[in-house]
Amino acid sequence: MYGFAKFFSVSLLTLFPVLSALATEPAVPGFADLHNHMMAEFGYGGAWFHGHASGPEEVAMKSCDGNMTLTPDHARTKISLINELLGQTAGSSGDTGFHAGKKGGYPNYEGWPRWDTIAHQQMWEGHLKKAHSEGLTLMIMSAVNFKPMCLLMPERNKEYSCEDMEAVALQISEFKKFVNTRDWLEIASSPGQAREIISRGKLAVLLSVEVTDLFPSGDWHSQLKELYLKGVRSIQVVHQYNSRFAGAATHNKIFRVLASVGPALGVPGAHFDLNEEEHNLLGLTDEGKVLVDEMMGMGMLIDLAHLSEKGISDVAEISRRHDGYPLMVSHGHFRDIMSGLFNHYEKSSPGWVIELVRSTGGIFGLRTGAEATKAFGTVPNDCAGSSKSFAQAYEYGSLKYKLPIAFGTDLNGFIQQMRPRFGNNQETCGAEKNKTLRLQQIKLQSSKSGESFDQSGFGHIGQIGSIVREL
């Protein structure tokens, strides 16, 4: 009845218990990443990323030129100021725009992939295979695009369409080509098939979709069935802007900036009607309610990521009509444990959403982000934005809420990752913006692993085992 929706419940700190929510099913080994964008190089018109998910390391991960040429070919838009600002975050100038200091890939990886990488490949197949050898047995590969961003990229750099659903079709096609020529991973279309794949020592992969302009016109029922037949088992009903089906949760102000130019770009849904808390007033539309109901009937995973709180309430009501249909968040933050802006963003999950996911037997993909947290649990909270912060959030969800938690890395997702504990003085514990406090935190760090993760932070999927060992 539920298909994938009642399949997995994952605990990270006990290392390898991907547990079934169905008591009759035995445990299978491994941990999960519920959200990454392995084929994102085929999104955004092919104009954003440098590097490839497949191929020999010396080719797929070769150094870029830092855009220090007359014809820069990645990590830039038509607006120079945006190029330089997109990658900036506390402790780093990023790898966008002109990035001469971040151009070093294979063989030394001095510039990328690192924790602050948002425009260079983070999901190369060799790194993914390493992750699998260290315990990753299930992942959700999300086909992604964001049309407004694609439209801002230089025409000369585009190889593919900016249309969201065309980008989705291309990424699914390219991923299937990749899988069909590899013997260590397979796409799963049912829980039983996923279990069987894992039992043979392979990586089981589910297909998902994350776009803003979902089924923009025409009969969405037939389009949904078409995606299902292609193997897709999870679809986010909304992404950065309001869609045909739902209101989007507000977060980074860059999307407000893009919203201001949305009408000029012909992008529907870019305008938000907000309440006094700056939360979106739009929940599920009438079509959205039917879509979610139909997805539940098909046994698909219902992902609450990026959905407005009003929309989550609407989904909860539909779930109740389906006997408590399981709900998940593929990649998110726990609001009350976060410091700074994520403590206010609607996109972060408040307590009632955490309780909702837990009560339905769902699962939460915890973002491996660069943000600071408040203290919770047994691990010293003494290196802001590093694995120490991730540990606070993990224990908050698992101990306070008894919530099944997996990784929600969002690699290749235009977002920074977990900071290093032993990098330079700006990035190490760099979510602590007060220099005096940051330097104090740096002095408190000990127990180097001897792995690249010490210096680079979480830069690529092959380092996910390093996070588990740190925990």
C-alpha positions in Angstrom: 0.0 0.0 0.0 2.6 2.5 1.1 5.4 1.6 -1.3 8.6 3.3 -0.4 6.8 5.5 2.2 7.1 2.9 5.0 10.6 1.6 4.0 13.5 3.2 5.8 14.2 4.7 9.2 17.9 5.5 9.7 20.1 6.2 12.7 23.6 7.5 12.0 25.4 7.3 15.3 24.9 3.5 15.5 26.6 3.5 12.1 24.8 0.9 10.0 21.2 0.4 11.0 18.9 1.3 8.0 15.9 -0.1 9.7 12.5 -0.9 8.3 9.5 0.9 9.7 7.6 -2.4 9.1 8.2 -4.7 12.1 8.0 -7.7 9.9 11.0 -6.6 7.7 14.6 -7.3 8.9 17.1 -4.6 9.1 19.4 -4.0 6.2 23.0 -2.6 6.5 24.1 0.9 5.8 23.2 4.6 6.1 21.4 6.9 3.7 21.7 10.2 1.9 18.2 11.4 1.1 19.1 14.3 -1.1 21.8 14.9 -3.7 22.1 16.2 -7.2 24.5 13.8 -8.9 23.4 14.9 -12.4 23.2 18.6 -11.8 25.8 19.4 -14.4 22.9 18.8 -16.9 20.8 21.4 -15.1 20.9 25.2 -15.4 21.5 24.8 -19.1 24.8 23.1 -18.4 26.2 26.5 -17.8 27.0 26.5 -14.1 29.1 23.5 -13.0 32.7 22.6 -13.8 33.6 18.9 -13.6 31.7 15.7 -14.3 30.0 13.0 -12.2 31.4 10.3 -14.4 34.6 9.5 -16.2 38.3 9.2 -15.3 39.3 11.3 -12.3 41.9 13.2 -14.2 39.3 14.3 -16.7 36.1 14.6 -14.6 37.9 16.5 -11.7 40.6 18.4 -13.6 41.4 21.9 -12.4 39.5 24.8 -13.9 40.9 28.1 -15.0 39.2 30.1 -12.2 37.4 32.0 -15.0 40.5 34.0 -15.5 40.0 34.0 -19.3 38.2 36.1 -21.9 35.5 33.5 -22.2 34.7 32.2 -18.7 32.6 29.0 -19.0 31.2 28.3 -15.5 30.1 29.7 -12.1 28.8 32.9 -13.5 25.7 34.8 -14.6 25.1 37.8 -16.8 25.4 40.1 -13.8 28.9 40.6 -12.6 28.0 41.6 -9.0 25.9 38.5 -8.5 28.8 36.3 -9.7 31.1 37.5 -7.0 28.4 37.5 -4.2 26.8 34.1 -4.9 29.7 32.0 -3.4 30.5 34.3 -0.5 29.9 33.2 3.0 31.5 33.7 6.4 35.1 32.6 6.2 35.2 32.2 2.4 35.0 34.3 -0.8 33.7 31.1 -2.5 34.2 29.6 -5.9 32.0 31.7 -8.2 32.7 34.5 -10.5 36.5 35.0 -10.7 38.0 32.4 -8.4 41.8 32.1 -9.2 42.3 30.9 -5.6 39.8 28.1 -6.0 40.7 26.5 -9.3 42.8 23.6 -8.2 41.0 20.2 -8.7 42.7 16.9 -9.5 45.3 15.8 -8.5 45.9 18.0 -5.4 42.4 19.3 -4.8 43.7 22.6 -3.4 40.7 24.6 -4.6 37.8 22.2 -4.9 35.8 20.3 -3.9 35.8 21.7 -0.5 33.1 22.8 2.1 32.6 26.1 0.3 32.2 24.6 -3.2 28.9 25.5 -5.0 30.0 25.6 -8.6 32.3 22.5 -9.0 31.6 18.8 -9.0 30.9 17.1 -5.6 29.4 13.8 -6.8 32.1 12.2 -8.9 31.6 8.5 -9.3 34.9 7.5 -7.7 34.0 9.5 -4.6 30.5 8.0 -4.6 32.0 4.5 -4.8 34.2 5.2 -1.8 31.1 6.4 0.1 29.4 3.2 -0.7 32.4 1.1 0.4 32.2 2.9 3.8 28.5 2.3 4.4 26.3 4.4 2.1 23.8 1.8 0.9 20.8 4.0 -0.1 20.7 7.4 -1.7 18.0 9.6 -3.4 19.3 11.2 -6.6 17.3 14.4 -7.2 16.9 15.8 -10.7 17.1 19.6 -10.1 16.8 22.9 -11.9 15.9 26.5 -11.2 14.8 28.2 -14.3 15.2 31.8 -13.1 18.9 31.1 -12.3 19.4 29.4 -15.6 17.9 32.4 -17.5 20.5 34.6 -15.9 23.4 32.6 -17.2 25.4 33.6 -20.3 23.8 32.2 -23.5 27.2 31.1 -24.8 27.7 28.8 -21.9 24.3 27.0 -22.3 24.1 23.6 -23.9 20.6 22.6 -22.8 17.2 24.0 -22.1 16.4 26.2 -19.1 12.9 24.6 -18.8 12.6 22.7 -15.6 10.9 19.6 -16.8 13.2 19.3 -19.8 16.2 19.5 -17.4 14.6 16.8 -15.3 14.1 14.5 -18.3 17.7 15.0 -19.3 19.1 14.3 -15.9 17.1 11.1 -15.5 18.2 9.9 -18.9 21.9 10.6 -18.2 21.7 9.0 -14.8 20.2 5.8 -16.3 23.0 5.7 -18.9 25.5 6.0 -16.1 23.9 3.2 -14.0 23.5 0.9 -16.9 27.3 0.9 -17.4 28.2 0.3 -13.7 27.9 -2.9 -11.8 27.9 -1.5 -8.2 24.7 0.5 -8.1 21.1 0.1 -9.3 17.9 2.2 -9.4 15.2 0.8 -7.1 11.5 1.2 -7.9 10.1 -0.6 -4.9 11.1 -1.3 -1.3 11.6 -5.0 -2.0 13.8 -4.1 -5.0 15.9 -1.7 -2.8 16.4 -4.4 -0.2 17.4 -6.9 -2.8 19.9 -4.5 -4.3 21.5 -3.8 -1.0 21.5 -7.5 -0.1 23.7 -8.0 -3.2 26.2 -5.5 -1.9 25.2 -2.7 -4.2 24.1 0.9 -3.7 20.3 1.3 -4.1 19.3 4.6 -5.7 15.8 6.2 -5.7 14.9 8.9 -8.2 13.4 12.2 -7.2 12.5 15.6 -8.7 13.1 19.1 -7.3 12.1 22.0 -9.5 10.1 25.2 -9.2 8.1 24.9 -12.4 6.7 21.5 -11.8 4.2 20.3 -14.5 3.7 24.0 -15.6 0.9 23.3 -18.1 -1.3 20.6 -19.5 -2.6 17.5 -17.9 -0.4 16.9 -14.8 -1.9 13.5 -14.1 -0.4 12.0 -17.3 2.9 13.8 -16.6 3.0 12.4 -13.1 2.4 8.9 -14.5 5.1 9.4 -17.1 7.7 10.3 -14.4 6.5 7.3 -12.3 7.1 5.0 -15.3 10.6 6.5 -15.6 11.3 5.3 -12.1 10.7 8.5 -10.1 9.4 7.7 -6.6 9.6 11.1 -5.0 8.6 14.6 -6.2 8.8 17.8 -4.2 5.6 19.8 -5.0 7.4 23.1 -4.6 11.0 24.4 -4.7 12.2 28.0 -4.4 9.1 29.9 -5.7 5.3 29.1 -5.5 4.3 26.5 -8.0 1.1 25.4 -9.6 0.6 23.1 -6.6 1.9 24.9 -3.5 3.5 27.8 -1.7 7.2 27.7 -1.1 8.8 28.2 2.4 10.8 31.4 2.5 14.5 31.5 3.4 17.6 33.2 1.8 17.0 36.7 0.8 18.7 36.1 -2.5 15.4 34.5 -3.7 13.6 37.8 -2.8 16.1 39.6 -5.0 15.5 37.1 -7.8 11.8 37.4 -7.2 12.0 41.1 -8.0 13.2 40.3 -11.5 11.0 37.2 -11.8 8.2 38.9 -13.8 10.7 40.4 -16.3 12.1 36.9 -16.8 8.6 35.5 -17.3 8.8 33.4 -14.1 5.4 32.7 -12.4 5.1 32.3 -8.7 8.0 34.7 -7.8 5.8 36.9 -5.7 5.2 35.9 -2.0 2.3 37.0 0.2 3.7 36.8 3.7 2.4 37.0 7.3 4.0 39.0 10.1 6.5 36.2 10.6 7.5 36.4 6.9 5.9 33.0 6.3 4.1 32.2 3.1 0.3 32.5 3.3 -0.1 30.0 0.4 -0.4 26.3 1.2 -1.4 23.6 -1.2 -3.5 24.8 -4.1 -6.6 22.8 -5.1 -4.5 21.0 -7.7 -1.8 20.5 -5.1 -4.2 18.7 -2.8 -5.2 16.3 -5.6 -1.6 15.8 -6.6 -0.5 14.8 -3.1 -3.5 12.5 -2.7 -2.7 10.8 -6.0 1.0 10.4 -5.0 0.0 8.8 -1.8 -2.3 6.4 -3.8 0.8 5.5 -5.9 2.9 4.8 -2.8 5.4 7.6 -3.5 7.5 9.4 -0.9 5.9 12.6 0.2 8.7 15.1 0.8 7.9 18.3 2.8 11.2 20.0 2.0 10.7 23.6 0.7 7.0 23.5 1.4 5.4 26.4 3.3 4.1 25.6 6.8 0.6 26.2 5.6 1.3 23.6 2.9 2.7 21.2 5.4 -0.6 21.5 7.4 -2.5 20.7 4.3 -0.4 17.7 3.6 -0.9 16.5 7.2 -4.6 16.5 6.7 -4.3 14.4 3.6 -2.0 12.1 5.4 -4.6 11.6 8.1 -7.1 10.6 5.5 -4.6 8.0 4.3 -4.3 6.4 7.8 -1.3 8.4 8.8 0.6 8.2 5.5 4.4 8.6 6.2 6.0 12.0 5.6 9.6 12.9 5.1 11.9 15.9 4.9 14.7 15.0 2.5 17.0 17.9 3.5 16.4 20.3 6.3 17.3 22.0 9.6 15.7 21.8 13.0 14.7 25.4 13.6 14.9 25.6 17.4 18.5 24.3 17.6 19.8 26.6 14.9 21.6 29.9 15.6 21.1 33.0 13.5 18.9 33.2 10.4 18.0 29.5 10.3 16.3 30.0 13.6 13.8 32.2 11.8 13.6 30.9 8.2 10.3 29.2 7.4 12.2 26.6 5.5 13.7 25.2 8.8 11.5 22.7 10.6 9.8 23.8 13.9 8.9 21.3 16.6 5.4 20.5 15.3 6.8 19.5 11.9 9.4 17.3 13.5 6.6 15.7 15.6 4.5 15.2 12.5 7.2 13.4 10.6 8.0 11.2 13.6 4.3 10.4 14.3 3.8 9.2 10.7 6.8 6.9 10.8 8.7 9.1 8.5 12.4 10.2 8.3 14.4 13.4 8.3 17.4 14.1 6.1 19.6 16.4 8.2 21.5 19.0 6.2 25.3 18.8 6.5 25.5 22.6 6.4 28.0 25.3 7.4 25.7 26.9 10.0 26.1 27.4 13.7 23.8 25.7 16.3 22.9 26.1 19.9 24.3 23.5 22.3 22.5 20.2 22.9 23.6 16.8 24.0 27.0 15.4 24.9 29.3 16.8 22.2 31.1 20.1 23.0 29.6 22.8 20.9 33.0 24.5 20.3 33.5 24.8 16.6 30.7 26.6 14.8 29.6 25.2 11.5 31.7 22.1 11.7 30.9 18.4 12.6 30.5 19.7 16.2 27.5 21.7 15.1 26.1 18.8 13.1 26.4 16.7 16.3 24.3 19.1 18.3 21.5 19.0 15.7 21.7 15.2 15.3 21.3 14.7 19.1 18.6 17.3 19.3 16.5 15.3 16.7 17.3 11.8 17.8 17.3 12.3 21.6 14.6 14.9 22.1 12.2 13.8 19.4 13.3 10.1 18.9 13.3 11.0 15.2 14.8 8.7 12.6 17.6 10.7 10.9 19.6 10.2 7.7 21.9 12.5 5.8 20.4 15.2 3.6 23.6 16.4 2.0 22.3 18.5 -0.9 25.6 18.0 -2.7 25.8 19.8 -6.1 22.9 21.9 -4.7 24.2 25.5 -4.8 24.9 25.4 -1.0 27.9 25.3 1.3 28.7 22.3 3.5 30.1 21.4 6.9 33.2 23.5 7.7 36.6 22.0 8.7 38.0 21.9 12.2 41.6 22.3 11.1 41.5 24.6 8.1 42.6 28.2 7.9 41.8 30.7 10.6 38.9 32.2 8.6 37.0 29.0 7.7 37.7 26.8 10.7 34.8 27.2 13.1 34.0 30.0 10.7 30.3 30.2 11.4 31.4 32.0 14.6 31.8 35.5 13.1 33.3 37.0 16.2 37.1 36.7 15.5 38.1 36.4 19.2 35.6 33.7 19.9 36.5 31.9 16.6 40.2 31.8 17.5 39.3 30.5 20.9 37.3 27.7 19.3 40.1 26.8 17.0 42.5 26.3 19.9 40.0 23.8 21.5 40.1 21.5 18.5 41.9 18.1 18.9 41.8 14.6 17.5 42.7 15.1 13.9 41.6 12.2 11.7 44.4 12.4 9.3 41.9 12.5 6.4 41.3 15.3 3.9 38.1 16.1 5.8 40.3 17.8 8.5 41.4 20.5 6.1 38.7 20.7 3.5 35.5 20.1 5.5 32.7 18.2 3.7 33.5 18.8 0.1 32.3 15.7 -1.7 30.3 12.5 -1.2 33.4 10.4 -0.7 33.9 12.2 2.7 30.6 11.1 4.1 32.3 8.2 5.9 34.6 10.8 7.6 31.6 12.5 9.1 30.4 9.2 10.5 33.8 8.5 12.0 33.9 12.0 13.5 30.5 11.4 15.1 
